[in-house]
């Protein structure tokens, strides 16, 4: 059994720094199908943009979705 040294584990906690997300969308990969995004007819509007916040409605034409997912969400 290998002993873990303290230097092997990064310190992610701090009393002077906090964590915040920069965005709530996934970036597309360099190749292949990208993540499921919002339906073009129902764009997602997150909080803080001066507009009415909306829920995400998936673009069901994304090729990564399984048929049963499309059926449940259509």
Backbone atoms as SQL, in Angstrom:
CREATE TABLE atoms (id INTEGER PRIMARY KEY, chain TEXT, resi INTEGER, resn TEXT, atom TEXT, x REAL, y REAL, z REAL);
INSERT INTO atoms VALUES
  (1, 'A', 1, 'UNK', 'N', 0.837, -1.174, 0.000),
  (2, 'A', 1, 'UNK', 'CA', 0.000, 0.000, 0.000),
  (3, 'A', 1, 'UNK', 'C', 0.886, 1.242, 0.000),
  (4, 'A', 2, 'UNK', 'N', 0.616, 2.147, -0.919),
  (5, 'A', 2, 'UNK', 'CA', 1.414, 3.367, -1.035),
  (6, 'A', 2, 'UNK', 'C', 0.886, 4.424, -0.074),
  (7, 'A', 3, 'UNK', 'N', 1.764, 5.012, 0.652),
  (8, 'A', 3, 'UNK', 'CA', 1.362, 6.092, 1.557),
  (9, 'A', 3, 'UNK', 'C', 1.271, 7.388, 0.759),
  (10, 'A', 4, 'UNK', 'N', 0.216, 8.140, 0.997),
  (11, 'A', 4, 'UNK', 'CA', 0.039, 9.417, 0.314),
  (12, 'A', 4, 'UNK', 'C', 0.751, 10.504, 1.094),
  (13, 'A', 5, 'UNK', 'N', 1.614, 11.193, 0.403),
  (14, 'A', 5, 'UNK', 'CA', 2.293, 12.314, 1.040),
  (15, 'A', 5, 'UNK', 'C', 1.395, 13.538, 0.969),
  (16, 'A', 6, 'UNK', 'N', 1.542, 14.434, 1.909),
  (17, 'A', 6, 'UNK', 'CA', 0.738, 15.661, 1.926),
  (18, 'A', 6, 'UNK', 'C', 0.936, 16.454, 0.638),
  (19, 'A', 7, 'UNK', 'N', 2.118, 16.417, 0.059),
  (20, 'A', 7, 'UNK', 'CA', 2.389, 17.158, -1.174),
  (21, 'A', 7, 'UNK', 'C', 1.620, 16.586, -2.368),
  (22, 'A', 8, 'UNK', 'N', 1.169, 15.318, -2.293),
  (23, 'A', 8, 'UNK', 'CA', 0.421, 14.716, -3.389),
  (24, 'A', 8, 'UNK', 'C', -1.017, 15.219, -3.471),
  (25, 'A', 9, 'UNK', 'N', -1.516, 15.774, -2.383),
  (26, 'A', 9, 'UNK', 'CA', -2.907, 16.213, -2.320),
  (27, 'A', 9, 'UNK', 'C', -2.938, 17.742, -2.361),
  (28, 'A', 10, 'UNK', 'N', -3.552, 18.338, -3.398),
  (29, 'A', 10, 'UNK', 'CA', -3.584, 19.802, -3.451),
  (30, 'A', 10, 'UNK', 'C', -4.485, 20.374, -2.362),
  (31, 'A', 11, 'UNK', 'N', -4.121, 21.522, -1.844),
  (32, 'A', 11, 'UNK', 'CA', -4.949, 22.198, -0.844),
  (33, 'A', 11, 'UNK', 'C', -5.971, 23.048, -1.578),
  (34, 'A', 12, 'UNK', 'N', -7.218, 22.639, -1.517),
  (35, 'A', 12, 'UNK', 'CA', -8.283, 23.351, -2.214),
  (36, 'A', 12, 'UNK', 'C', -9.123, 24.221, -1.283),
  (37, 'A', 13, 'UNK', 'N', -8.826, 24.177, -0.001),
  (38, 'A', 13, 'UNK', 'CA', -9.590, 24.985, 0.941),
  (39, 'A', 13, 'UNK', 'C', -8.752, 26.180, 1.372),
  (40, 'A', 14, 'UNK', 'N', -9.447, 27.244, 1.710),
  (41, 'A', 14, 'UNK', 'CA', -8.759, 28.440, 2.175),
  (42, 'A', 14, 'UNK', 'C', -9.766, 29.307, 2.921),
  (43, 'A', 15, 'UNK', 'N', -9.316, 30.000, 3.921),
  (44, 'A', 15, 'UNK', 'CA', -10.204, 30.910, 4.641),
  (45, 'A', 15, 'UNK', 'C', -10.248, 32.280, 3.980),
  (46, 'A', 16, 'UNK', 'N', -9.417, 32.485, 2.952),
  (47, 'A', 16, 'UNK', 'CA', -9.360, 33.794, 2.294),
  (48, 'A', 16, 'UNK', 'C', -9.822, 33.767, 0.843),
  (49, 'A', 17, 'UNK', 'N', -10.103, 32.577, 0.306),
  (50, 'A', 17, 'UNK', 'CA', -10.496, 32.459, -1.103),
  (51, 'A', 17, 'UNK', 'C', -11.747, 31.603, -1.198),
  (52, 'A', 18, 'UNK', 'N', -12.666, 31.994, -2.064),
  (53, 'A', 18, 'UNK', 'CA', -13.877, 31.207, -2.288),
  (54, 'A', 18, 'UNK', 'C', -13.927, 30.695, -3.713),
  (55, 'A', 19, 'UNK', 'N', -14.820, 29.748, -3.941),
  (56, 'A', 19, 'UNK', 'CA', -14.990, 29.177, -5.272),
  (57, 'A', 19, 'UNK', 'C', -16.270, 29.724, -5.880),
  (58, 'A', 20, 'UNK', 'N', -16.252, 29.995, -7.163),
  (59, 'A', 20, 'UNK', 'CA', -17.445, 30.441, -7.876),
  (60, 'A', 20, 'UNK', 'C', -17.386, 29.893, -9.287),
  (61, 'A', 21, 'UNK', 'N', -18.539, 29.577, -9.831),
  (62, 'A', 21, 'UNK', 'CA', -18.554, 29.095, -11.208),
  (63, 'A', 21, 'UNK', 'C', -18.528, 30.286, -12.164),
  (64, 'A', 22, 'UNK', 'N', -17.876, 30.125, -13.292),
  (65, 'A', 22, 'UNK', 'CA', -17.800, 31.188, -14.286),
  (66, 'A', 22, 'UNK', 'C', -18.963, 31.095, -15.268),
  (67, 'A', 23, 'UNK', 'N', -19.473, 29.902, -15.476),
  (68, 'A', 23, 'UNK', 'CA', -20.597, 29.689, -16.399),
  (69, 'A', 23, 'UNK', 'C', -21.250, 28.364, -16.035),
  (70, 'A', 24, 'UNK', 'N', -22.443, 28.156, -16.531),
  (71, 'A', 24, 'UNK', 'CA', -23.113, 26.895, -16.220),
  (72, 'A', 24, 'UNK', 'C', -23.404, 26.084, -17.473),
  (73, 'A', 25, 'UNK', 'N', -22.591, 26.285, -18.487),
  (74, 'A', 25, 'UNK', 'CA', -22.693, 25.508, -19.717),
  (75, 'A', 25, 'UNK', 'C', -21.430, 24.684, -19.905),
  (76, 'A', 26, 'UNK', 'N', -21.567, 23.583, -20.622),
  (77, 'A', 26, 'UNK', 'CA', -20.408, 22.760, -20.948),
  (78, 'A', 26, 'UNK', 'C', -19.806, 23.231, -22.267),
  (79, 'A', 27, 'UNK', 'N', -18.508, 23.179, -22.368),
  (80, 'A', 27, 'UNK', 'CA', -17.819, 23.538, -23.603),
  (81, 'A', 27, 'UNK', 'C', -17.854, 22.350, -24.563),
  (82, 'A', 28, 'UNK', 'N', -18.025, 22.600, -25.861),
  (83, 'A', 28, 'UNK', 'CA', -18.019, 21.494, -26.814),
  (84, 'A', 28, 'UNK', 'C', -16.614, 20.908, -26.965),
  (85, 'A', 29, 'UNK', 'N', -16.528, 19.607, -27.279),
  (86, 'A', 29, 'UNK', 'CA', -15.210, 18.993, -27.495),
  (87, 'A', 29, 'UNK', 'C', -14.619, 19.458, -28.823),
  (88, 'A', 30, 'UNK', 'N', -13.343, 19.172, -29.028),
  (89, 'A', 30, 'UNK', 'CA', -12.683, 19.561, -30.276),
  (90, 'A', 30, 'UNK', 'C', -13.252, 18.818, -31.475),
  (91, 'A', 31, 'UNK', 'N', -13.761, 17.604, -31.251),
  (92, 'A', 31, 'UNK', 'CA', -14.379, 16.857, -32.342),
  (93, 'A', 31, 'UNK', 'C', -15.515, 16.012, -31.780),
  (94, 'A', 32, 'UNK', 'N', -16.400, 15.596, -32.647),
  (95, 'A', 32, 'UNK', 'CA', -17.527, 14.777, -32.221),
  (96, 'A', 32, 'UNK', 'C', -18.701, 15.629, -31.770),
  (97, 'A', 33, 'UNK', 'N', -19.782, 14.971, -31.393),
  (98, 'A', 33, 'UNK', 'CA', -20.965, 15.723, -30.969),
  (99, 'A', 33, 'UNK', 'C', -20.725, 16.457, -29.655),
  (100, 'A', 34, 'UNK', 'N', -21.319, 17.604, -29.550),
  (101, 'A', 34, 'UNK', 'CA', -21.150, 18.414, -28.353),
  (102, 'A', 34, 'UNK', 'C', -22.186, 18.091, -27.298),
  (103, 'A', 35, 'UNK', 'N', -22.152, 18.839, -26.201),
  (104, 'A', 35, 'UNK', 'CA', -23.108, 18.606, -25.117),
  (105, 'A', 35, 'UNK', 'C', -24.517, 19.001, -25.534),
  (106, 'A', 36, 'UNK', 'N', -25.489, 18.502, -24.803),
  (107, 'A', 36, 'UNK', 'CA', -26.873, 18.883, -25.065),
  (108, 'A', 36, 'UNK', 'C', -27.042, 20.345, -24.675),
  (109, 'A', 37, 'UNK', 'N', -27.549, 21.128, -25.591),
  (110, 'A', 37, 'UNK', 'CA', -27.765, 22.554, -25.341),
  (111, 'A', 37, 'UNK', 'C', -29.262, 22.837, -25.308),
  (112, 'A', 38, 'UNK', 'N', -29.616, 24.095, -25.199),
  (113, 'A', 38, 'UNK', 'CA', -31.022, 24.482, -25.152),
  (114, 'A', 38, 'UNK', 'C', -31.645, 24.430, -26.537),
  (115, 'A', 39, 'UNK', 'N', -32.940, 24.135, -26.546),
  (116, 'A', 39, 'UNK', 'CA', -33.722, 24.163, -27.775),
  (117, 'A', 39, 'UNK', 'C', -33.694, 25.589, -28.314),
  (118, 'A', 40, 'UNK', 'N', -33.503, 25.740, -29.614),
  (119, 'A', 40, 'UNK', 'CA', -33.388, 27.076, -30.226),
  (120, 'A', 40, 'UNK', 'C', -34.666, 27.903, -30.041),
  (121, 'A', 41, 'UNK', 'N', -35.826, 27.246, -29.974),
  (122, 'A', 41, 'UNK', 'CA', -37.094, 27.954, -29.788),
  (123, 'A', 41, 'UNK', 'C', -37.348, 28.334, -28.332),
  (124, 'A', 42, 'UNK', 'N', -36.564, 27.786, -27.412),
  (125, 'A', 42, 'UNK', 'CA', -36.711, 28.057, -25.987),
  (126, 'A', 42, 'UNK', 'C', -35.338, 28.319, -25.377),
  (127, 'A', 43, 'UNK', 'N', -34.730, 29.464, -25.675),
  (128, 'A', 43, 'UNK', 'CA', -33.370, 29.714, -25.186),
  (129, 'A', 43, 'UNK', 'C', -33.314, 29.801, -23.663),
  (130, 'A', 44, 'UNK', 'N', -32.230, 29.311, -23.122),
  (131, 'A', 44, 'UNK', 'CA', -31.995, 29.348, -21.681),
  (132, 'A', 44, 'UNK', 'C', -31.496, 30.739, -21.289),
  (133, 'A', 45, 'UNK', 'N', -32.116, 31.322, -20.282),
  (134, 'A', 45, 'UNK', 'CA', -31.683, 32.611, -19.750),
  (135, 'A', 45, 'UNK', 'C', -31.357, 32.409, -18.280),
  (136, 'A', 46, 'UNK', 'N', -30.066, 32.469, -17.906),
  (137, 'A', 46, 'UNK', 'CA', -29.707, 32.301, -16.497),
  (138, 'A', 46, 'UNK', 'C', -29.983, 33.572, -15.705),
  (139, 'A', 47, 'UNK', 'N', -29.818, 33.477, -14.425),
  (140, 'A', 47, 'UNK', 'CA', -30.013, 34.601, -13.526),
  (141, 'A', 47, 'UNK', 'C', -28.959, 35.673, -13.772),
  (142, 'A', 48, 'UNK', 'N', -29.327, 36.943, -13.601),
  (143, 'A', 48, 'UNK', 'CA', -28.349, 38.024, -13.662),
  (144, 'A', 48, 'UNK', 'C', -28.176, 38.665, -15.021),
  (145, 'A', 49, 'UNK', 'N', -29.092, 38.437, -15.967),
  (146, 'A', 49, 'UNK', 'CA', -28.966, 39.027, -17.291),
  (147, 'A', 49, 'UNK', 'C', -30.035, 40.085, -17.552),
  (148, 'A', 50, 'UNK', 'N', -30.789, 40.481, -16.517),
  (149, 'A', 50, 'UNK', 'CA', -31.785, 41.522, -16.678),
  (150, 'A', 50, 'UNK', 'C', -33.020, 41.078, -17.439),
  (151, 'A', 51, 'UNK', 'N', -33.181, 39.785, -17.617),
  (152, 'A', 51, 'UNK', 'CA', -34.349, 39.238, -18.316),
  (153, 'A', 51, 'UNK', 'C', -34.973, 38.167, -17.442),
  (154, 'A', 52, 'UNK', 'N', -36.173, 37.752, -17.824),
  (155, 'A', 52, 'UNK', 'CA', -36.851, 36.695, -17.091),
  (156, 'A', 52, 'UNK', 'C', -36.034, 35.406, -17.176),
  (157, 'A', 53, 'UNK', 'N', -35.740, 34.824, -16.036),
  (158, 'A', 53, 'UNK', 'CA', -34.999, 33.568, -15.971),
  (159, 'A', 53, 'UNK', 'C', -35.871, 32.452, -16.542),
  (160, 'A', 54, 'UNK', 'N', -35.255, 31.545, -17.291),
  (161, 'A', 54, 'UNK', 'CA', -35.986, 30.411, -17.857),
  (162, 'A', 54, 'UNK', 'C', -35.331, 29.103, -17.436),
  (163, 'A', 55, 'UNK', 'N', -36.087, 28.037, -17.551),
  (164, 'A', 55, 'UNK', 'CA', -35.552, 26.699, -17.322),
  (165, 'A', 55, 'UNK', 'C', -34.901, 26.201, -18.600),
  (166, 'A', 56, 'UNK', 'N', -34.041, 25.212, -18.475),
  (167, 'A', 56, 'UNK', 'CA', -33.432, 24.605, -19.657),
  (168, 'A', 56, 'UNK', 'C', -34.421, 23.639, -20.302),
  (169, 'A', 57, 'UNK', 'N', -34.580, 23.771, -21.597),
  (170, 'A', 57, 'UNK', 'CA', -35.361, 22.827, -22.393),
  (171, 'A', 57, 'UNK', 'C', -34.396, 22.267, -23.421),
  (172, 'A', 58, 'UNK', 'N', -34.156, 20.968, -23.365),
  (173, 'A', 58, 'UNK', 'CA', -33.112, 20.329, -24.164),
  (174, 'A', 58, 'UNK', 'C', -33.414, 20.364, -25.657),
  (175, 'A', 59, 'UNK', 'N', -32.361, 20.493, -26.424),
  (176, 'A', 59, 'UNK', 'CA', -32.433, 20.338, -27.876),
  (177, 'A', 59, 'UNK', 'C', -32.459, 18.840, -28.151),
  (178, 'A', 60, 'UNK', 'N', -33.627, 18.319, -28.459),
  (179, 'A', 60, 'UNK', 'CA', -33.798, 16.876, -28.622),
  (180, 'A', 60, 'UNK', 'C', -33.234, 16.338, -29.932),
  (181, 'A', 61, 'UNK', 'N', -32.646, 17.207, -30.749),
  (182, 'A', 61, 'UNK', 'CA', -32.015, 16.734, -31.984),
  (183, 'A', 61, 'UNK', 'C', -30.546, 16.371, -31.767),
  (184, 'A', 62, 'UNK', 'N', -30.040, 16.547, -30.554),
  (185, 'A', 62, 'UNK', 'CA', -28.641, 16.229, -30.276),
  (186, 'A', 62, 'UNK', 'C', -28.405, 14.724, -30.430),
  (187, 'A', 63, 'UNK', 'N', -27.401, 14.319, -31.212),
  (188, 'A', 63, 'UNK', 'CA', -27.175, 12.898, -31.498),
  (189, 'A', 63, 'UNK', 'C', -26.692, 12.069, -30.303),
  (190, 'A', 64, 'UNK', 'N', -26.291, 12.703, -29.204),
  (191, 'A', 64, 'UNK', 'CA', -25.830, 11.904, -28.063),
  (192, 'A', 64, 'UNK', 'C', -26.988, 11.390, -27.216),
  (193, 'A', 65, 'UNK', 'N', -28.196, 11.890, -27.458),
  (194, 'A', 65, 'UNK', 'CA', -29.343, 11.462, -26.667),
  (195, 'A', 65, 'UNK', 'C', -29.830, 10.083, -27.088),
  (196, 'A', 66, 'UNK', 'N', -30.149, 9.275, -26.116),
  (197, 'A', 66, 'UNK', 'CA', -30.712, 7.942, -26.368),
  (198, 'A', 66, 'UNK', 'C', -32.176, 8.097, -26.779),
  (199, 'A', 67, 'UNK', 'N', -32.706, 7.159, -27.573),
  (200, 'A', 67, 'UNK', 'CA', -34.115, 7.264, -28.001),
  (201, 'A', 67, 'UNK', 'C', -35.092, 7.376, -26.838),
  (202, 'A', 68, 'UNK', 'N', -34.864, 6.661, -25.749),
  (203, 'A', 68, 'UNK', 'CA', -35.800, 6.731, -24.626),
  (204, 'A', 68, 'UNK', 'C', -35.815, 8.098, -23.971),
  (205, 'A', 69, 'UNK', 'N', -34.692, 8.818, -24.017),
  (206, 'A', 69, 'UNK', 'CA', -34.633, 10.177, -23.448),
  (207, 'A', 69, 'UNK', 'C', -35.460, 11.126, -24.297),
  (208, 'A', 70, 'UNK', 'N', -35.324, 10.988, -25.596),
  (209, 'A', 70, 'UNK', 'CA', -36.107, 11.839, -26.515),
  (210, 'A', 70, 'UNK', 'C', -37.597, 11.565, -26.324),
  (211, 'A', 71, 'UNK', 'N', -37.967, 10.305, -26.223),
  (212, 'A', 71, 'UNK', 'CA', -39.373, 9.923, -26.045),
  (213, 'A', 71, 'UNK', 'C', -39.937, 10.514, -24.740),
  (214, 'A', 72, 'UNK', 'N', -39.172, 10.445, -23.666),
  (215, 'A', 72, 'UNK', 'CA', -39.637, 10.968, -22.363),
  (216, 'A', 72, 'UNK', 'C', -39.768, 12.473, -22.352),
  (217, 'A', 73, 'UNK', 'N', -39.002, 13.164, -23.189),
  (218, 'A', 73, 'UNK', 'CA', -38.977, 14.630, -23.176),
  (219, 'A', 73, 'UNK', 'C', -39.721, 15.274, -24.332),
  (220, 'A', 74, 'UNK', 'N', -40.240, 14.492, -25.227),
  (221, 'A', 74, 'UNK', 'CA', -40.950, 15.064, -26.398),
  (222, 'A', 74, 'UNK', 'C', -42.340, 15.496, -26.017);
